[in-house]
Amino acid sequence: MDKITAMRVFARVVEAGTFTRAADQLEMPKPSVTKLVQQLEAHLKVKLLQRTTRRVTVTPEGAAYYQRTARVLAELDEIESDLTQDRTNPTGCVRVNVGAVVANVLLMPHLPAFHKRYPNLQIALGVTDRPVDLIGEAVDCVIRGGTMADQSLVARRIGRMDFVTVASPDYLKRHGTPTHPQELMNGRHAMVSYFSAGTGRVAPAPYVRGDERFDITGQGFISVNESTAHVNAALTGLGLVQTFGPVVTPHLERGALVEVLGDWAPPPMPFYVAYPANRNPSLKLRVFVDWVVEVFEPYNHGR
């Protein structure tokens, strides 16, 4: 038995939650994954996992073994990465998860320059607004806005974005231009709501000016749980949308959208790149994070 390989396979089973998902992520046959874990248990003379038809559960002994070996494996990866790779030319694949508008509006336009700088790195870009289990889904890092409260992650602040409220010229022609947030509460205007893909809860749109604050829940006939659809709802005249300024700047410049209530806006939202705290970041992840910081530099100040 290759003990290091068996340790890596065991860790991936723990993180993925099933032998099948672990085998897929490791690109190994499932019987090979099962055999390696069984050999490791026989070598240690202890039960590490409890198997069911759908999921595996870690035993107390398995949890203790995982916590200690995960640190060892992370150290080995970092040592190998630093010794075997040219620091100016890292290799491998960085698995990233990011929201739709950040992916399409901010990252995509800059990725050709990233590829030119690091031609031997690949990016696996998962695009979703839902919460992601970095360990279970084998994701190296996520880019998210808001408060990073998950203590299992290391979060590096990379910037912040202003909010704006926008609508299409056609919508404003039909319904008029609001001058106060209270007009969004009396049924005169349609507000396209954004609801969480994870919880289903609608996120009220805050409007702040000095000491005044109004939290508006949309009264339109449509709500969405994905940020690109949120912007498209405004473009098609379905109602008012509060979103990030940089996301709609091109639409404002060409006149497809119009900003309203410009003197009413919440504080800018901070954005973070985050990765698991129990893993030392590899060289490939470090250079990607540094690049993301560069990309977000124009959005580091807010209004």
Buried (B, 14 or more C-beta within 10 A) or exposed (E): EEEEBBBBBBBBBBBBBBBEBBBBBBEBEBEEBBBBBBBBBEEBEBEBBEBEEEEBEBBEBBEEBBEEBBEEBBEBBBEEBEEEBEEEEBBBEBBBBBBBBBBBBBBEEEBEEBEEEBEEBBBEBEBBBEEBEBBBBBBBBBBBBEEBEBEEBBBBBBBBBBBBBBBBEEBBEEBEEBEEBEBBBEEEBBBBBBBEBEEEEBBBBBBBEEEEEBEBEBBBEBBBBBBBBBBBBBBEBBBBBBBBBBBBEEBBEEEBBBEBBEEBBBEBBBBBBBBBEBBBBBBBBBBBBEBBBEBBEEBBEBE
